[in-house]
Amino acid sequence: MKPEHYAVAEIARSPQERWRNATLLFVSTLTIMSGATISASLPGIAARFSEVENVALLSRLVLTLPAVFIALFSPAAGFLVDRFGRKPLLLASLALFAVAGASGLVLDTLPGLLVGRAVLGLAVGGIMTATTALVGDFFQGPARDRYMGLQQAFVGIGGTLFLTGGGFLAEIHWRGPFFIYMVAILLLPAAIAFLPEPRRVRSAAAVAGESGFDGRRIVLLGVLFVAAAINMIAFYMIPTQLPFYLEHLGFAAPSLAGAAIGAGQLVGVVSSLVFAPVRRRIGLMGVFALGFISSGLSFLLLSSAESYGSVLAAMAVSGICMGTIMPNFAASAMLLAPPALRGRISGLLVSSIFAGQFLSPIVSQPLIIASGYGMAYAVVGTVVLVLGIVALIARLLRWGDG
């Protein structure tokens, strides 16, 4: 069977569609911050396995290792969902998410934890690729923008609850946050009942869409994927390094790290709810400018933080970025993707996002060793701020906007 065009629904007109949309939103809460759920446990993991060589780096990889497996698997997941359908892979990935995520409750070696996290990455890659393709299938135009903003809000709500809850659970025991992954078991029955496999209709429009996949679209998608990776290299310096930075500043309680990261997620929720009207007003490049500039400023604020209140302020500014830029990446990819290739384009976008997650500690740790936490945040913040200025110039000149 060749890749096929999927029928598109504009808005939810029936109770069944409302249940479908709600289920898709709740499934989305599992994804982007799934690795960071155990962020507050990193010092405890490092202490538990302190005799292991290179434990400082390896303990951080417990957080980010899922990202490399998401990055490696997502392109294949994109092919699978285009070839065999969205729902089978989504259901299998949800079940695997619960099992692999909760494996940290019982595994008692650092290599064992890393294996469990790798398998979790395969599950998240399947979930994100399938859900992104489903959003492209079910919505179009302004309805898609509205839904992607709402979806990012739910991701932010999940991040706020999971990260803050993870911080408090980590104070009980470093294994505590691994309980949170069991929530996927509750979502599996809803996904079975309420998420339909989109109706596939091979049409002349789909064929025309594939043939319209020209060099310009390929270049724009390439730029989009690189920008997504850079954004996540920067952003993931928060969950991977902030707990240690707070310890350095004298705020060692794991709940403080979880609350700070959760505060950024909370602001992201509010930002994502206004994504659709902001996107209509300032365009895709305008949203990228807003996102990168707010991210850069948040890192510069963080680099000079001396109190817990100033850390919270920096996290709040970072939330503006995550609430707007993540749905903007997805909206841009779906705008450029031919309908028959949505799964594969979704997979490549997910791959680039999580490649950035995995690379984050590899890039940031040498910076921190060489110059300290403050200077590392300042350097990365400057780089991201420059990207925002470039996006702003592109917006003013109306390059590549939509």
C-alpha positions as CSV (number, residue, x, y, z in Angstrom):
1,M,0.0,0.0,0.0
2,K,1.4,3.4,-0.9
3,P,1.2,6.4,1.3
4,E,-2.2,7.9,1.1
5,H,-3.9,11.2,1.7
6,Y,-5.9,11.5,4.9
7,A,-9.3,13.1,5.1
8,V,-9.3,16.4,7.1
9,A,-11.8,17.5,9.7
10,E,-12.0,21.3,10.3
11,I,-13.6,21.5,13.8
12,A,-15.2,19.1,16.3
13,R,-18.9,19.0,15.3
14,S,-20.0,15.9,17.3
15,P,-19.5,14.5,20.8
16,Q,-17.3,11.7,19.2
17,E,-15.0,14.4,17.8
18,R,-14.8,16.2,21.1
19,W,-13.8,13.0,22.9
20,R,-11.3,12.4,20.1
21,N,-9.7,15.8,20.5
22,A,-9.7,15.6,24.3
23,T,-7.9,12.2,24.2
24,L,-5.4,13.6,21.8
25,L,-4.7,16.5,24.1
26,F,-4.2,14.3,27.1
27,V,-1.9,12.0,25.2
28,S,0.1,15.1,24.2
29,T,0.9,15.8,27.9
30,L,3.2,12.7,27.9
31,T,5.6,13.9,25.3
32,I,7.9,16.8,25.2
33,M,8.8,16.9,29.0
34,S,8.7,13.2,29.5
35,G,12.4,13.0,30.0
36,A,12.5,16.0,32.3
37,T,10.0,14.4,34.7
38,I,12.9,13.0,36.7
39,S,15.0,16.2,36.6
40,A,14.8,16.7,40.3
41,S,16.1,13.1,40.9
42,L,19.4,13.8,39.1
43,P,21.4,14.8,42.2
44,G,20.0,11.7,44.0
45,I,20.9,9.4,41.1
46,A,24.4,10.9,41.0
47,A,24.8,10.3,44.7
48,R,23.4,6.7,44.6
49,F,25.9,5.7,41.8
50,S,28.8,8.0,43.0
51,E,31.3,5.1,42.6
52,V,30.6,4.9,38.8
53,E,33.2,6.6,36.6
54,N,32.0,9.8,34.8
55,V,28.8,9.7,37.0
56,A,28.3,13.5,36.5
57,L,27.8,13.1,32.8
58,L,26.1,9.7,33.0
59,S,23.5,10.9,35.6
60,R,22.5,13.7,33.2
61,L,22.3,11.2,30.3
62,V,19.6,9.3,32.4
63,L,17.5,12.5,31.7
64,T,18.5,13.0,28.0
65,L,19.2,9.5,26.7
66,P,15.6,9.0,25.7
67,A,16.1,11.9,23.3
68,V,18.7,10.2,21.2
69,F,16.4,7.1,20.7
70,I,13.5,9.4,19.9
71,A,15.7,11.1,17.3
72,L,16.8,7.8,15.8
73,F,13.4,6.1,15.8
74,S,11.1,9.0,14.8
75,P,11.9,8.9,11.1
76,A,11.1,5.2,11.0
77,A,8.0,5.9,13.0
78,G,7.0,8.5,10.4
79,F,7.3,5.9,7.7
80,L,5.3,3.3,9.7
81,V,2.4,5.7,10.4
82,D,2.2,6.7,6.7
83,R,2.5,3.1,5.6
84,F,0.3,1.2,8.1
85,G,-1.7,3.9,9.9
86,R,-1.5,6.2,13.0
87,K,-3.4,4.3,15.6
88,P,-1.5,0.9,15.8
89,L,1.8,2.6,16.5
90,L,0.2,5.0,19.0
91,L,-1.3,2.3,21.1
92,A,1.8,0.2,21.2
93,S,3.9,3.2,22.1
94,L,1.5,4.2,25.0
95,A,1.9,0.7,26.5
96,L,5.7,0.7,26.1
97,F,5.8,4.3,27.6
98,A,4.3,3.0,30.9
99,V,6.5,0.0,31.2
100,A,9.8,1.6,30.2
101,G,9.1,4.8,32.1
102,A,8.3,3.0,35.4
103,S,11.3,0.7,35.0
104,G,13.3,3.1,37.2
105,L,11.3,1.9,40.2
106,V,13.0,-1.5,40.1
107,L,16.2,-1.2,38.2
108,D,19.2,-0.8,40.5
109,T,22.2,-0.2,38.3
110,L,23.1,2.8,36.2
111,P,23.4,0.8,33.0
112,G,20.0,-0.7,33.7
113,L,18.4,2.8,34.2
114,L,20.0,3.9,30.9
115,V,18.5,0.9,29.0
116,G,15.0,1.6,30.4
117,R,15.4,5.3,29.4
118,A,16.4,4.2,25.9
119,V,13.3,2.1,25.5
120,L,11.2,5.0,26.8
121,G,12.7,7.1,23.9
122,L,11.3,4.6,21.4
123,A,7.9,5.0,23.0
124,V,7.9,8.8,23.0
125,G,9.1,8.8,19.4
126,G,6.1,6.7,18.4
127,I,3.7,8.8,20.4
128,M,4.9,12.2,19.2
129,T,5.1,11.2,15.5
130,A,1.6,9.6,15.5
131,T,0.0,12.5,17.4
132,T,1.6,15.2,15.2
133,A,0.4,13.4,12.1
134,L,-3.1,13.0,13.5
135,V,-3.3,16.8,14.2
136,G,-2.3,17.3,10.6
137,D,-5.0,14.8,9.5
138,F,-7.9,16.2,11.7
139,F,-7.3,19.9,11.3
140,Q,-6.3,22.6,8.8
141,G,-5.8,26.3,8.6
142,P,-6.8,28.4,11.6
143,A,-8.4,25.4,13.3
144,R,-5.0,23.7,13.2
145,D,-3.3,26.7,14.7
146,R,-5.9,26.9,17.5
147,Y,-5.6,23.2,18.2
148,M,-1.8,23.3,18.2
149,G,-1.8,26.1,20.7
150,L,-4.2,24.2,22.9
151,Q,-2.1,21.1,22.5
152,Q,1.0,23.0,23.7
153,A,-1.0,24.3,26.6
154,F,-1.8,20.7,27.7
155,V,1.9,19.8,27.2
156,G,2.7,22.8,29.5
157,I,0.1,21.7,32.1
158,G,1.5,18.2,32.0
159,G,5.0,19.6,32.4
160,T,3.9,21.8,35.4
161,L,2.3,18.9,37.1
162,F,4.9,16.2,36.3
163,L,7.9,18.4,37.0
164,T,6.6,20.0,40.2
165,G,5.2,16.6,41.4
166,G,8.5,15.0,40.4
167,G,10.3,17.5,42.6
168,F,8.3,16.6,45.7
169,L,8.5,12.9,45.0
170,A,12.3,13.2,44.6
171,E,12.5,14.5,48.2
172,I,10.9,11.3,49.4
173,H,13.2,9.1,47.3
174,W,15.1,9.6,44.0
175,R,13.0,6.8,42.5
176,G,9.7,8.6,43.3
177,P,9.3,10.5,40.0
178,F,9.3,7.3,38.0
179,F,5.8,6.6,39.3
180,I,4.5,9.4,37.1
181,Y,5.0,7.4,33.9
182,M,2.3,5.0,34.9
183,V,-0.3,7.6,33.9
184,A,0.0,6.3,30.3
185,I,-1.9,3.2,31.4
186,L,-4.9,5.4,32.2
187,L,-4.8,6.9,28.7
188,L,-4.6,3.6,26.8
189,P,-8.3,2.7,27.0
190,A,-9.3,6.2,25.9
191,A,-7.0,6.1,22.9
192,I,-8.5,2.7,21.9
193,A,-12.1,4.0,22.3
194,F,-11.9,7.5,21.0
195,L,-9.1,7.9,18.5
196,P,-10.2,6.8,15.0
197,E,-7.8,5.8,12.3
198,P,-8.3,8.7,9.8
199,R,-10.1,7.7,6.6
200,R,-7.6,7.3,3.8
201,V,-8.6,8.5,0.4
202,R,-6.1,8.5,-2.5
203,S,-6.9,11.5,-4.5
204,A,-5.6,13.7,-7.3
205,A,-5.0,16.4,-4.8
206,A,-2.7,14.1,-2.8
207,V,-0.7,13.2,-5.9
208,A,-0.4,16.9,-6.8
209,G,0.7,17.6,-3.2
210,E,3.5,15.0,-3.5
211,S,4.7,16.4,-6.9
212,G,4.7,19.9,-5.3
213,F,7.3,18.8,-2.8
214,D,10.0,21.0,-4.5
215,G,13.4,22.2,-3.6
216,R,12.2,25.3,-1.9
217,R,10.1,23.3,0.6
218,I,13.0,20.9,1.2
219,V,15.3,23.8,2.0
220,L,12.7,25.5,4.3
221,L,12.1,22.2,6.1
222,G,15.9,21.7,6.6
223,V,16.2,25.2,8.1
224,L,13.2,24.4,10.3
225,F,14.7,21.2,11.6
226,V,18.0,22.8,12.4
227,A,16.3,25.7,14.2
228,A,14.2,23.1,16.2
229,A,17.4,21.3,17.3
230,I,19.2,24.5,18.3
231,N,16.1,25.6,20.3
232,M,16.1,22.3,22.3
233,I,19.9,22.4,22.9
234,A,19.3,25.7,24.6
235,F,16.0,24.9,26.4
236,Y,17.2,21.6,27.8
237,M,19.9,23.4,29.7
238,I,17.1,24.1,32.1
239,P,16.1,20.6,33.2
240,T,19.5,19.1,32.9
241,Q,21.6,21.9,34.6
242,L,19.2,24.0,36.7
243,P,19.0,21.6,39.7
244,F,22.8,21.7,39.9
245,Y,22.9,25.5,39.3
246,L,20.4,25.9,42.2
247,E,22.6,23.8,44.4
248,H,25.6,26.0,43.4
249,L,23.5,29.1,44.4
250,G,22.6,27.5,47.7
251,F,19.1,26.3,47.0
252,A,19.6,22.5,47.2
253,A,16.0,21.2,47.9
254,P,14.8,19.1,44.9
255,S,11.3,20.7,45.2
256,L,12.8,24.1,44.4
257,A,14.2,22.9,41.1
258,G,10.9,21.2,40.2
259,A,8.9,24.3,41.2
260,A,11.2,26.6,39.1
261,I,10.9,24.5,36.0
262,G,7.2,24.1,36.6
263,A,6.8,27.9,36.8
264,G,8.2,28.2,33.3
265,Q,5.8,25.6,32.1
266,L,2.9,27.4,33.7
267,V,3.7,30.6,31.8
268,G,4.1,28.5,28.7
269,V,0.5,27.3,29.2
270,V,-0.8,30.9,29.1
271,S,1.4,31.7,26.1
272,S,0.3,28.7,24.1
273,L,-3.4,29.6,24.6
274,V,-2.8,32.8,22.7
275,F,-0.6,31.2,20.0
276,A,-3.3,31.2,17.3
277,P,-4.2,34.9,17.5
278,V,-0.5,35.9,17.9
279,R,0.3,33.7,14.9
280,R,-2.4,35.4,12.8
281,R,-1.1,38.8,13.8
282,I,2.7,38.5,13.4
283,G,3.1,35.5,11.2
284,L,5.3,32.4,11.5
285,M,8.6,34.3,11.4
286,G,7.2,36.8,14.0
287,V,6.5,34.0,16.4
288,F,10.0,32.6,15.9
289,A,11.4,36.0,16.6
290,L,9.3,36.3,19.8
291,G,10.2,32.8,20.9
292,F,14.0,33.0,20.3
293,I,14.3,36.5,21.8
294,S,12.4,35.6,24.9
295,S,14.5,32.4,25.3
296,G,17.7,34.4,24.9
297,L,16.6,37.0,27.5
298,S,15.6,34.3,30.0
299,F,19.1,32.7,29.8
300,L,20.8,36.1,30.2
301,L,18.6,36.7,33.3
302,L,19.5,33.3,34.6
303,S,23.2,33.8,34.1
304,S,23.2,36.8,36.6
305,A,20.7,35.3,39.1
306,E,21.6,35.7,42.7
307,S,18.3,34.8,44.4
308,Y,15.6,32.2,44.0
309,G,13.2,34.9,43.0
310,S,15.4,35.9,40.1
311,V,15.6,32.3,38.9
312,L,11.8,32.2,38.9
313,A,11.6,35.4,36.9
314,A,14.0,33.9,34.3
315,M,11.9,30.7,34.1
316,A,8.8,32.8,33.6
317,V,10.4,34.5,30.6
318,S,11.5,31.2,29.2
319,G,7.9,30.0,29.3
320,I,7.0,32.6,26.7
321,C,9.3,30.8,24.3
322,M,8.1,27.3,24.9
323,G,4.4,28.3,24.8
324,T,4.7,29.8,21.3
325,I,7.7,28.3,19.5
326,M,6.9,24.6,19.9
327,P,3.4,24.9,18.2
328,N,5.0,27.2,15.6
329,F,7.5,24.5,14.6
330,A,4.7,21.9,14.2
331,A,2.4,24.4,12.4
332,S,5.3,25.3,10.0
333,A,6.1,21.7,9.3
334,M,2.4,20.8,8.6
335,L,2.1,23.8,6.3
336,L,5.1,22.6,4.3
337,A,4.3,18.9,4.3
338,P,2.3,17.3,1.5
339,P,-0.6,15.4,3.0
340,A,0.7,12.0,2.0
341,L,4.0,12.7,3.7
342,R,2.8,14.1,7.0
343,G,3.9,11.1,9.0
344,R,7.5,11.3,7.7
345,I,7.7,15.0,8.0
346,S,6.4,14.7,11.6
347,G,9.0,12.1,12.3
348,L,11.8,14.2,11.1
349,L,10.6,17.2,13.1
350,V,10.4,15.1,16.3
351,S,13.8,13.7,15.5
352,S,15.4,17.1,15.2
353,I,13.8,18.3,18.5
354,F,15.0,15.3,20.4
355,A,18.5,15.4,18.8
356,G,18.7,18.8,20.3
357,Q,17.7,17.4,23.7
358,F,20.3,14.7,23.6
359,L,23.1,17.1,22.5
360,S,22.2,19.6,25.2
361,P,24.4,18.2,28.1
362,I,27.1,17.3,25.6
363,V,27.3,20.9,24.5
364,S,26.6,22.6,27.9
365,Q,28.7,20.4,30.2
366,P,32.1,21.4,28.7
367,L,31.0,25.1,28.8
368,I,30.1,24.8,32.5
369,I,33.4,23.1,33.3
370,A,35.4,25.7,31.4
371,S,33.5,28.9,32.6
372,G,30.9,28.1,35.2
373,Y,27.1,27.9,35.1
374,G,26.5,31.7,34.8
375,M,28.8,32.2,31.8
376,A,27.5,29.0,30.1
377,Y,23.9,30.3,30.3
378,A,25.1,33.7,29.1
379,V,26.9,32.3,26.0
380,V,23.9,30.1,25.0
381,G,21.5,32.9,25.7
382,T,23.5,35.2,23.4
383,V,23.4,32.7,20.6
384,V,19.7,32.2,20.8
385,L,19.1,35.9,21.0
386,V,21.0,36.4,17.7
387,L,18.7,33.8,16.1
388,G,15.7,35.8,17.4
389,I,17.0,38.9,15.8
390,V,17.6,37.1,12.5
391,A,14.0,35.9,12.6
392,L,12.8,39.4,13.4
393,I,14.7,40.8,10.4
394,A,13.2,38.0,8.2
395,R,9.8,38.9,9.5
396,L,10.3,42.6,8.7
397,L,11.5,41.7,5.2
398,R,8.7,39.2,4.9
399,W,11.1,36.3,4.0
400,G,9.6,32.8,4.4
401,D,6.6,33.9,6.3
402,G,3.1,32.5,6.2
